[in-house]
Amino acid sequence: MVEKLQQTLRDSAIARWSVLVLVASMMFFAYMFVDMLSPLASLLNDHLQWDRGDFGTYAAGEYLLNVFGFLIIAGIILDKMGNRFTGLLSASLMVIGAAIKYVGISEWFGANEMTWLNSWWTEMPGSAKLAMFGFMIFGCGCEMAGTTVSKILAKWFKGKEMAFAMGLEMAIARIGVFAAMAAAPAISAHYAGISQVSMPMLFAGLLLVVGLLNFFVFTIMDSKLEKQEIELGILSAQKDPEDEFHISDLGQIFRSKMFWIVALLCVLYYSAIFPFQRFATDFLMFTLHIDNAEAAGLFKWFPILAMVLTPVLGAFIDNKGKGASMMLVGAIIMTLCHCCFAFILPVYPSKLLAFITILILGVSFSLVPASMWPSVPKIIDEKVLGSAYCLIFWVQNVGLCLVPLLIGKLREATGGYLVPMIVFASFGVIAFILSFFLKAEDKKKGYGLELPNKK
């Protein structure tokens, strides 16, 4: 009877998994919005006169404000203001950014002839500049939301199925990539002119509003949990000054060798994945000599194995461990896949080979994230966990901002994809080296990255 009285909402499996669904759906809609324009890149050239360099610059915009310090501020907001406030703020920023981006590529923008944007700053089309500005605001919200969700799951699943929950959240989010690759061409086919690119964006933007409402429901549940924990004495109504976050606490993160290894591993790994997604449809069209719809149809399967395997691998880590080893194997697989794209597929332009390589790349996309994110709470104090996640995302965003610019310029300069794919493969090689150091440091210091999460 006493045990029953001391249970909280967090101890209810239904409540825990409901929280997961609510926050994961927000990230699903965010991932869908991010890649909604990727399979329509050729239409952007046809209707809005964006070249591939413009598209690369626009894609880099998602990370620009984060690189220039917003993510550091986001971490401080998260640790100071808590999960509920930060989650609602991040979801709101995504909706606002999506609205601006939609205006930039819509008929409304063209009808009002905002030609001053065409001559301001660079020679990029005005529509690309406004879309990039909206993407910058959206990117602030999206990256802030990603770190907030990680901290939410670390709280609600602590000592329970944490890696499985984080893996399942990532799997749900990545279905958004599949959904974008499938839905964008399907929606676009029903329209003509600029509407071919604007209507898919409108659809994805409306889904972000649903994500905001879902997060509002989560805040109600989280408030109830906090009240229960205060009533049971698990939490104090007033925080101990020692447990409160202070700016000076960031020093312990920056002094952590493990933090820097994980952060650099993260930036290298994701720099070979997310920028590749932006150019994948165009790469397949160029290499296999197929049309836009068929290329998008091939690449949409990329997240499928990741979707299935990430929660399975998370459950394995919860029960058996081996997180550091998984990161190492994931880096090897990613390197081999990009080498195939660089050297084998152009010589043997087989759709089947491309499809298999894309699926195998999806395996890598499950191994590294499934093991990386649950490892962070093992190496960082809980009171600065939000800042640690945001700082890792900040380092990651530096790469994700610069790499699309680099790949876009290399694509234009070389007229092909050999050099860009070699760049992606080289990131994998360095990620492998860092994974080796991570495993060695864990063995030396005993952080428990190879140990199971369940207690």
ROTORSE-537432 format. One record per residue (C-alpha): z, y, x; residue in one letter. Coordinates in steps of 0.2 Angstrom, whole numbers. Each point is the difference from the previous one (the first is absolute). Layout:
<pabas>
<paba z="Z" y="Y" x="X" type="A"/>
...
</pabas>
This chain:
<pabas>
<paba z="0" y="0" x="0" type="M"/>
<paba z="5" y="12" x="14" type="V"/>
<paba z="-17" y="-4" x="9" type="E"/>
<paba z="-9" y="5" x="-16" type="K"/>
<paba z="9" y="16" x="-2" type="L"/>
<paba z="-5" y="5" x="18" type="Q"/>
<paba z="-19" y="-3" x="-3" type="Q"/>
<paba z="-11" y="15" x="1" type="T"/>
<paba z="-18" y="3" x="-6" type="L"/>
<paba z="-5" y="-4" x="17" type="R"/>
<paba z="7" y="-18" x="-2" type="D"/>
<paba z="-11" y="-2" x="-16" type="S"/>
<paba z="-17" y="-9" x="6" type="A"/>
<paba z="-9" y="8" x="-15" type="I"/>
<paba z="6" y="17" x="4" type="A"/>
<paba z="-4" y="-2" x="19" type="R"/>
<paba z="-18" y="-6" x="-4" type="W"/>
<paba z="-2" y="13" x="-13" type="S"/>
<paba z="3" y="13" x="13" type="V"/>
<paba z="-12" y="-8" x="11" type="L"/>
<paba z="-14" y="0" x="-13" type="V"/>
<paba z="3" y="19" x="-4" type="L"/>
<paba z="-1" y="6" x="18" type="V"/>
<paba z="-13" y="-12" x="5" type="A"/>
<paba z="-11" y="5" x="-14" type="S"/>
<paba z="1" y="18" x="6" type="M"/>
<paba z="-6" y="-5" x="17" type="M"/>
<paba z="-14" y="-11" x="-8" type="F"/>
<paba z="-7" y="16" x="-9" type="F"/>
<paba z="2" y="10" x="17" type="A"/>
<paba z="-10" y="-13" x="10" type="Y"/>
<paba z="-13" y="-1" x="-13" type="M"/>
<paba z="-2" y="19" x="0" type="F"/>
<paba z="-1" y="0" x="19" type="V"/>
<paba z="-15" y="-11" x="1" type="D"/>
<paba z="-9" y="5" x="-16" type="M"/>
<paba z="-13" y="10" x="9" type="L"/>
<paba z="-3" y="-13" x="14" type="S"/>
<paba z="-13" y="-11" x="-9" type="P"/>
<paba z="-9" y="16" x="-6" type="L"/>
<paba z="-3" y="8" x="17" type="A"/>
<paba z="-19" y="0" x="-2" type="S"/>
<paba z="1" y="8" x="-17" type="L"/>
<paba z="10" y="14" x="8" type="L"/>
<paba z="-14" y="3" x="12" type="N"/>
<paba z="-13" y="0" x="-15" type="D"/>
<paba z="9" y="11" x="-12" type="H"/>
<paba z="12" y="11" x="11" type="L"/>
<paba z="-9" y="0" x="17" type="Q"/>
<paba z="14" y="-8" x="9" type="W"/>
<paba z="-5" y="-8" x="17" type="D"/>
<paba z="10" y="-14" x="8" type="R"/>
<paba z="9" y="13" x="11" type="G"/>
<paba z="5" y="10" x="-16" type="D"/>
<paba z="6" y="-16" x="-7" type="F"/>
<paba z="10" y="-5" x="15" type="G"/>
<paba z="8" y="18" x="1" type="T"/>
<paba z="4" y="-1" x="-19" type="Y"/>
<paba z="8" y="-17" x="3" type="A"/>
<paba z="11" y="7" x="14" type="A"/>
<paba z="6" y="13" x="-12" type="G"/>
<paba z="12" y="-13" x="-8" type="E"/>
<paba z="11" y="0" x="16" type="Y"/>
<paba z="-2" y="18" x="6" type="L"/>
<paba z="15" y="8" x="-7" type="L"/>
<paba z="10" y="-15" x="4" type="N"/>
<paba z="-5" y="1" x="18" type="V"/>
<paba z="5" y="18" x="1" type="F"/>
<paba z="18" y="-4" x="-5" type="G"/>
<paba z="1" y="-3" x="-18" type="F"/>
<paba z="5" y="-18" x="2" type="L"/>
<paba z="15" y="5" x="11" type="I"/>
<paba z="5" y="12" x="-14" type="I"/>
<paba z="-2" y="-14" x="-13" type="A"/>
<paba z="12" y="-11" x="10" type="G"/>
<paba z="13" y="13" x="0" type="I"/>
<paba z="-3" y="3" x="-19" type="I"/>
<paba z="2" y="-19" x="-3" type="L"/>
<paba z="16" y="-2" x="10" type="D"/>
<paba z="7" y="16" x="-7" type="K"/>
<paba z="-5" y="0" x="-18" type="M"/>
<paba z="-2" y="-18" x="-3" type="G"/>
<paba z="-13" y="-13" x="-7" type="N"/>
<paba z="-1" y="7" x="-18" type="R"/>
<paba z="-3" y="19" x="4" type="F"/>
<paba z="-12" y="-5" x="14" type="T"/>
<paba z="-10" y="-13" x="-10" type="G"/>
<paba z="-3" y="12" x="-14" type="L"/>
<paba z="-5" y="14" x="12" type="L"/>
<paba z="-12" y="-12" x="9" type="S"/>
<paba z="-8" y="-6" x="-16" type="A"/>
<paba z="-2" y="18" x="-7" type="S"/>
<paba z="-9" y="5" x="17" type="L"/>
<paba z="-12" y="-14" x="-2" type="M"/>
<paba z="-4" y="5" x="-18" type="V"/>
<paba z="-3" y="18" x="6" type="I"/>
<paba z="-10" y="-4" x="15" type="G"/>
<paba z="-11" y="-12" x="-11" type="A"/>
<paba z="-3" y="14" x="-12" type="A"/>
<paba z="-6" y="12" x="13" type="I"/>
<paba z="-11" y="-14" x="8" type="K"/>
<paba z="-8" y="-4" x="-17" type="Y"/>
<paba z="-4" y="18" x="-2" type="V"/>
<paba z="-9" y="1" x="17" type="G"/>
<paba z="-12" y="-14" x="-4" type="I"/>
<paba z="-2" y="4" x="-19" type="S"/>
<paba z="-14" y="8" x="-10" type="E"/>
<paba z="13" y="15" x="-3" type="W"/>
<paba z="0" y="4" x="19" type="F"/>
<paba z="-19" y="1" x="0" type="G"/>
<paba z="-2" y="10" x="-16" type="A"/>
<paba z="12" y="13" x="6" type="N"/>
<paba z="-10" y="2" x="17" type="E"/>
<paba z="15" y="2" x="11" type="M"/>
<paba z="-12" y="3" x="15" type="T"/>
<paba z="12" y="9" x="10" type="W"/>
<paba z="7" y="-17" x="5" type="L"/>
<paba z="-16" y="-5" x="7" type="N"/>
<paba z="0" y="13" x="14" type="S"/>
<paba z="19" y="0" x="3" type="W"/>
<paba z="7" y="-9" x="15" type="W"/>
<paba z="-14" y="-13" x="4" type="T"/>
<paba z="-17" y="-4" x="-6" type="E"/>
<paba z="7" y="-14" x="-11" type="M"/>
<paba z="-5" y="2" x="-18" type="P"/>
<paba z="12" y="9" x="-11" type="G"/>
<paba z="3" y="-15" x="-11" type="S"/>
<paba z="6" y="-10" x="16" type="A"/>
<paba z="12" y="14" x="5" type="K"/>
<paba z="8" y="1" x="-17" type="L"/>
<paba z="1" y="-19" x="-2" type="A"/>
<paba z="7" y="-1" x="18" type="M"/>
<paba z="14" y="13" x="-5" type="F"/>
<paba z="4" y="-10" x="-16" type="G"/>
<paba z="0" y="-16" x="11" type="F"/>
<paba z="12" y="8" x="12" type="M"/>
<paba z="13" y="4" x="-14" type="I"/>
<paba z="-3" y="-18" x="-7" type="F"/>
<paba z="3" y="-7" x="17" type="G"/>
<paba z="17" y="9" x="2" type="C"/>
<paba z="6" y="-8" x="-16" type="G"/>
<paba z="-8" y="-17" x="4" type="C"/>
<paba z="8" y="-2" x="17" type="E"/>
<paba z="17" y="7" x="-7" type="M"/>
<paba z="-1" y="-12" x="-14" type="A"/>
<paba z="-3" y="-15" x="12" type="G"/>
<paba z="15" y="4" x="10" type="T"/>
<paba z="11" y="3" x="-16" type="T"/>
<paba z="-6" y="-17" x="-7" type="V"/>
<paba z="5" y="-9" x="16" type="S"/>
<paba z="17" y="8" x="-1" type="K"/>
<paba z="2" y="-4" x="-18" type="I"/>
<paba z="-4" y="-19" x="3" type="L"/>
<paba z="12" y="0" x="15" type="A"/>
<paba z="14" y="6" x="-12" type="K"/>
<paba z="-4" y="-11" x="-15" type="W"/>
<paba z="-4" y="-16" x="10" type="F"/>
<paba z="13" y="1" x="14" type="K"/>
<paba z="6" y="-17" x="4" type="G"/>
<paba z="-12" y="-7" x="-12" type="K"/>
<paba z="-19" y="-3" x="0" type="E"/>
<paba z="-3" y="16" x="9" type="M"/>
<paba z="-16" y="-5" x="10" type="A"/>
<paba z="-7" y="-9" x="-15" type="F"/>
<paba z="3" y="15" x="-10" type="A"/>
<paba z="-8" y="11" x="13" type="M"/>
<paba z="-15" y="-12" x="2" type="G"/>
<paba z="-2" y="-1" x="-19" type="L"/>
<paba z="0" y="19" x="-1" type="E"/>
<paba z="-13" y="1" x="14" type="M"/>
<paba z="-11" y="-13" x="-9" type="A"/>
<paba z="1" y="9" x="-16" type="I"/>
<paba z="-5" y="16" x="8" type="A"/>
<paba z="-14" y="-8" x="9" type="R"/>
<paba z="-8" y="-6" x="-16" type="I"/>
<paba z="-3" y="18" x="-2" type="G"/>
<paba z="-13" y="-1" x="14" type="V"/>
<paba z="-9" y="-15" x="-9" type="F"/>
<paba z="1" y="10" x="-16" type="A"/>
<paba z="-8" y="15" x="8" type="A"/>
<paba z="-14" y="-9" x="8" type="M"/>
<paba z="-3" y="-9" x="-17" type="A"/>
<paba z="3" y="14" x="-12" type="A"/>
<paba z="-8" y="15" x="9" type="A"/>
<paba z="-18" y="-7" x="0" type="P"/>
<paba z="2" y="-7" x="-18" type="A"/>
<paba z="6" y="17" x="-7" type="I"/>
<paba z="-13" y="9" x="10" type="S"/>
<paba z="-14" y="-10" x="-7" type="A"/>
<paba z="3" y="7" x="-17" type="H"/>
<paba z="-3" y="18" x="5" type="Y"/>
<paba z="-13" y="10" x="8" type="A"/>
<paba z="0" y="15" x="13" type="G"/>
<paba z="17" y="6" x="6" type="I"/>
<paba z="9" y="-10" x="-13" type="S"/>
<paba z="-4" y="-15" x="10" type="Q"/>
<paba z="13" y="5" x="12" type="V"/>
<paba z="12" y="11" x="-11" type="S"/>
<paba z="3" y="-12" x="-14" type="M"/>
<paba z="7" y="-14" x="11" type="P"/>
<paba z="12" y="13" x="8" type="M"/>
<paba z="5" y="6" x="-18" type="L"/>
<paba z="4" y="-18" x="-5" type="F"/>
<paba z="11" y="-3" x="16" type="A"/>
<paba z="8" y="17" x="-2" type="G"/>
<paba z="6" y="-4" x="-18" type="L"/>
<paba z="7" y="-17" x="7" type="L"/>
<paba z="11" y="11" x="12" type="L"/>
<paba z="7" y="9" x="-15" type="V"/>
<paba z="6" y="-18" x="-7" type="V"/>
<paba z="7" y="-3" x="18" type="G"/>
<paba z="11" y="16" x="-2" type="L"/>
<paba z="6" y="-5" x="-17" type="L"/>
<paba z="5" y="-18" x="7" type="N"/>
<paba z="10" y="9" x="14" type="F"/>
<paba z="9" y="10" x="-13" type="F"/>
<paba z="6" y="-16" x="-8" type="V"/>
<paba z="6" y="-7" x="17" type="F"/>
<paba z="10" y="16" x="2" type="T"/>
<paba z="10" y="-4" x="-16" type="I"/>
<paba z="3" y="-18" x="6" type="M"/>
<paba z="5" y="6" x="18" type="D"/>
<paba z="12" y="13" x="-8" type="S"/>
<paba z="8" y="-14" x="-10" type="K"/>
<paba z="3" y="-11" x="16" type="L"/>
<paba z="8" y="15" x="9" type="E"/>
<paba z="12" y="2" x="-14" type="K"/>
<paba z="5" y="-18" x="0" type="Q"/>
<paba z="2" y="-1" x="18" type="E"/>
<paba z="12" y="16" x="-1" type="I"/>
<paba z="10" y="-8" x="-14" type="E"/>
<paba z="2" y="-16" x="10" type="L"/>
<paba z="5" y="9" x="16" type="G"/>
<paba z="-16" y="-6" x="9" type="I"/>
<paba z="-5" y="18" x="2" type="L"/>
<paba z="11" y="16" x="1" type="S"/>
<paba z="-3" y="14" x="-12" type="A"/>
<paba z="1" y="11" x="16" type="Q"/>
<paba z="-9" y="-5" x="16" type="K"/>
<paba z="10" y="-3" x="16" type="D"/>
<paba z="-6" y="14" x="12" type="P"/>
<paba z="-3" y="-14" x="12" type="E"/>
<paba z="-12" y="-8" x="-12" type="D"/>
<paba z="-10" y="16" x="-4" type="E"/>
<paba z="-16" y="3" x="9" type="F"/>
<paba z="-1" y="14" x="12" type="H"/>
<paba z="-15" y="7" x="10" type="I"/>
<paba z="8" y="-5" x="16" type="S"/>
<paba z="-1" y="-18" x="-6" type="D"/>
<paba z="-19" y="0" x="4" type="L"/>
<paba z="5" y="-1" x="18" type="G"/>
<paba z="5" y="-18" x="-2" type="Q"/>
<paba z="-17" y="-5" x="-6" type="I"/>
<paba z="-9" y="9" x="14" type="F"/>
<paba z="11" y="-8" x="13" type="R"/>
<paba z="-4" y="-18" x="-7" type="S"/>
<paba z="-12" y="-9" x="11" type="K"/>
<paba z="-3" y="-13" x="-15" type="M"/>
<paba z="-5" y="15" x="-11" type="F"/>
<paba z="-13" y="6" x="11" type="W"/>
<paba z="-7" y="-18" x="3" type="I"/>
<paba z="-1" y="-2" x="-19" type="V"/>
<paba z="-7" y="17" x="-3" type="A"/>
<paba z="-14" y="-2" x="13" type="L"/>
<paba z="-4" y="-18" x="-6" type="L"/>
<paba z="-1" y="7" x="-18" type="C"/>
<paba z="-12" y="15" x="5" type="V"/>
<paba z="-12" y="-12" x="10" type="L"/>
<paba z="0" y="-13" x="-13" type="Y"/>
<paba z="-3" y="11" x="-15" type="Y"/>
<paba z="-13" y="11" x="9" type="S"/>
<paba z="-10" y="-16" x="1" type="A"/>
<paba z="2" y="-4" x="-19" type="I"/>
<paba z="0" y="16" x="-11" type="F"/>
<paba z="-14" y="10" x="9" type="P"/>
<paba z="-10" y="-16" x="0" type="F"/>
<paba z="2" y="-1" x="-19" type="Q"/>
<paba z="-8" y="17" x="-1" type="R"/>
<paba z="-15" y="-5" x="9" type="F"/>
<paba z="-1" y="-18" x="-5" type="A"/>
<paba z="-13" y="2" x="-14" type="T"/>
<paba z="-11" y="10" x="10" type="D"/>
<paba z="2" y="-12" x="15" type="F"/>
<paba z="-5" y="-15" x="-11" type="L"/>
<paba z="-15" y="10" x="-7" type="M"/>
<paba z="-6" y="4" x="17" type="F"/>
<paba z="3" y="-17" x="8" type="T"/>
<paba z="-5" y="-11" x="-14" type="L"/>
<paba z="-14" y="11" x="-7" type="H"/>
<paba z="8" y="-1" x="-18" type="I"/>
<paba z="2" y="13" x="-13" type="D"/>
<paba z="16" y="10" x="-4" type="N"/>
<paba z="6" y="-11" x="-14" type="A"/>
<paba z="-2" y="-17" x="9" type="E"/>
<paba z="9" y="7" x="15" type="A"/>
<paba z="15" y="6" x="-10" type="A"/>
<paba z="-1" y="-17" x="-9" type="G"/>
<paba z="2" y="-9" x="17" type="L"/>
<paba z="14" y="11" x="7" type="F"/>
<paba z="10" y="1" x="-16" type="K"/>
<paba z="7" y="-18" x="5" type="W"/>
<paba z="8" y="7" x="15" type="F"/>
<paba z="17" y="2" x="-7" type="P"/>
<paba z="0" y="-16" x="-10" type="I"/>
<paba z="7" y="-12" x="13" type="L"/>
<paba z="12" y="14" x="5" type="A"/>
<paba z="6" y="1" x="-18" type="M"/>
<paba z="3" y="-18" x="-1" type="V"/>
<paba z="7" y="-3" x="17" type="L"/>
<paba z="11" y="15" x="3" type="T"/>
<paba z="14" y="-5" x="-13" type="P"/>
<paba z="-1" y="-18" x="6" type="V"/>
<paba z="2" y="6" x="18" type="L"/>
<paba z="14" y="11" x="-6" type="G"/>
<paba z="9" y="-14" x="-8" type="A"/>
<paba z="-2" y="-10" x="16" type="F"/>
<paba z="8" y="14" x="10" type="I"/>
<paba z="14" y="1" x="-12" type="D"/>
<paba z="4" y="-19" x="2" type="N"/>
<paba z="-6" y="-4" x="17" type="K"/>
<paba z="-3" y="16" x="10" type="G"/>
<paba z="-14" y="1" x="14" type="K"/>
<paba z="-4" y="18" x="-4" type="G"/>
<paba z="-4" y="6" x="18" type="A"/>
<paba z="-11" y="-15" x="2" type="S"/>
<paba z="-10" y="4" x="-16" type="M"/>
<paba z="-4" y="17" x="7" type="M"/>
<paba z="-7" y="-7" x="16" type="L"/>
<paba z="-11" y="-13" x="-9" type="V"/>
<paba z="-6" y="14" x="-12" type="G"/>
<paba z="-6" y="11" x="14" type="A"/>
<paba z="-10" y="-14" x="8" type="I"/>
<paba z="-9" y="-4" x="-17" type="I"/>
<paba z="-4" y="18" x="-3" type="M"/>
<paba z="-8" y="2" x="18" type="T"/>
<paba z="-11" y="-16" x="-3" type="L"/>
<paba z="-6" y="6" x="-16" type="C"/>
<paba z="-5" y="17" x="6" type="H"/>
<paba z="-9" y="-8" x="15" type="C"/>
<paba z="-10" y="-11" x="-13" type="C"/>
<paba z="-5" y="16" x="-9" type="F"/>
<paba z="-5" y="8" x="17" type="A"/>
<paba z="-9" y="-14" x="8" type="F"/>
<paba z="-4" y="-14" x="-11" type="I"/>
<paba z="-4" y="6" x="-17" type="L"/>
<paba z="-14" y="12" x="6" type="P"/>
<paba z="-8" y="-14" x="9" type="V"/>
<paba z="2" y="-12" x="-15" type="Y"/>
<paba z="0" y="11" x="-15" type="P"/>
<paba z="7" y="-13" x="-12" type="S"/>
<paba z="9" y="5" x="-16" type="K"/>
<paba z="10" y="-16" x="1" type="L"/>
<paba z="6" y="4" x="17" type="L"/>
<paba z="4" y="17" x="-5" type="A"/>
<paba z="10" y="-6" x="-15" type="F"/>
<paba z="10" y="-13" x="10" type="I"/>
<paba z="4" y="13" x="14" type="T"/>
<paba z="6" y="12" x="-14" type="I"/>
<paba z="11" y="-13" x="-7" type="L"/>
<paba z="8" y="-4" x="17" type="I"/>
<paba z="3" y="18" x="3" type="L"/>
<paba z="10" y="0" x="-16" type="G"/>
<paba z="11" y="-14" x="8" type="V"/>
<paba z="4" y="12" x="14" type="S"/>
<paba z="3" y="14" x="-13" type="F"/>
<paba z="14" y="-12" x="-7" type="S"/>
<paba z="8" y="-6" x="16" type="L"/>
<paba z="4" y="17" x="8" type="V"/>
<paba z="6" y="10" x="-15" type="P"/>
<paba z="10" y="-14" x="-7" type="A"/>
<paba z="10" y="-2" x="16" type="S"/>
<paba z="0" y="19" x="6" type="M"/>
<paba z="8" y="9" x="-15" type="W"/>
<paba z="15" y="-12" x="-3" type="P"/>
<paba z="3" y="1" x="19" type="S"/>
<paba z="4" y="19" x="0" type="V"/>
<paba z="17" y="-2" x="-9" type="P"/>
<paba z="5" y="-12" x="14" type="K"/>
<paba z="-3" y="13" x="14" type="I"/>
<paba z="5" y="16" x="-9" type="I"/>
<paba z="17" y="6" x="-8" type="D"/>
<paba z="-1" y="1" x="-19" type="E"/>
<paba z="5" y="18" x="-1" type="K"/>
<paba z="-16" y="5" x="9" type="V"/>
<paba z="-11" y="-13" x="-6" type="L"/>
<paba z="-10" y="11" x="-11" type="G"/>
<paba z="-3" y="12" x="15" type="S"/>
<paba z="-5" y="-15" x="11" type="A"/>
<paba z="-13" y="-6" x="-13" type="Y"/>
<paba z="-7" y="17" x="-1" type="C"/>
<paba z="-1" y="2" x="19" type="L"/>
<paba z="-9" y="-16" x="1" type="I"/>
<paba z="-12" y="6" x="-13" type="F"/>
<paba z="-2" y="16" x="9" type="W"/>
<paba z="-5" y="-8" x="16" type="V"/>
<paba z="-11" y="-11" x="-10" type="Q"/>
<paba z="-8" y="15" x="-9" type="N"/>
<paba z="-5" y="8" x="17" type="V"/>
<paba z="-11" y="-15" x="3" type="G"/>
<paba z="-6" y="-1" x="-18" type="L"/>
<paba z="-5" y="18" x="0" type="C"/>
<paba z="-9" y="0" x="17" type="L"/>
<paba z="-8" y="-17" x="-1" type="V"/>
<paba z="-11" y="3" x="-15" type="P"/>
<paba z="-6" y="16" x="8" type="L"/>
<paba z="-4" y="-10" x="16" type="L"/>
<paba z="-9" y="-14" x="-9" type="I"/>
<paba z="-10" y="13" x="-10" type="G"/>
<paba z="-6" y="9" x="15" type="K"/>
<paba z="-3" y="-16" x="10" type="L"/>
<paba z="-11" y="-7" x="-15" type="R"/>
<paba z="-10" y="16" x="0" type="E"/>
<paba z="-2" y="1" x="19" type="A"/>
<paba z="-5" y="-18" x="3" type="T"/>
<paba z="-9" y="-3" x="-17" type="G"/>
<paba z="9" y="-17" x="-2" type="G"/>
<paba z="16" y="-9" x="-1" type="Y"/>
<paba z="2" y="-9" x="17" type="L"/>
<paba z="10" y="13" x="8" type="V"/>
<paba z="12" y="3" x="-15" type="P"/>
<paba z="3" y="-19" x="-1" type="M"/>
<paba z="4" y="-1" x="18" type="I"/>
<paba z="13" y="14" x="-2" type="V"/>
<paba z="8" y="-9" x="-15" type="F"/>
<paba z="1" y="-16" x="11" type="A"/>
<paba z="8" y="9" x="14" type="S"/>
<paba z="14" y="6" x="-11" type="F"/>
<paba z="3" y="-18" x="-4" type="G"/>
<paba z="1" y="-4" x="19" type="V"/>
<paba z="13" y="13" x="3" type="I"/>
<paba z="10" y="-5" x="-16" type="A"/>
<paba z="0" y="-18" x="6" type="F"/>
<paba z="8" y="6" x="17" type="I"/>
<paba z="13" y="11" x="-10" type="L"/>
<paba z="4" y="-15" x="-11" type="S"/>
<paba z="4" y="-10" x="16" type="F"/>
<paba z="12" y="13" x="6" type="F"/>
<paba z="8" y="1" x="-17" type="L"/>
<paba z="4" y="-19" x="0" type="K"/>
<paba z="6" y="1" x="17" type="A"/>
<paba z="12" y="15" x="-3" type="E"/>
<paba z="6" y="-9" x="-16" type="D"/>
<paba z="4" y="-15" x="10" type="K"/>
<paba z="9" y="10" x="13" type="K"/>
<paba z="10" y="11" x="-12" type="K"/>
<paba z="3" y="-11" x="-15" type="G"/>
<paba z="-6" y="11" x="-14" type="Y"/>
<paba z="-4" y="-15" x="-11" type="G"/>
<paba z="-18" y="2" x="-3" type="L"/>
<paba z="-3" y="-18" x="2" type="E"/>
<paba z="15" y="-4" x="-11" type="L"/>
<paba z="-1" y="-3" x="-19" type="P"/>
<paba z="5" y="15" x="-12" type="N"/>
<paba z="10" y="-10" x="-13" type="K"/>
<paba z="18" y="-1" x="3" type="K"/>
</pabas>
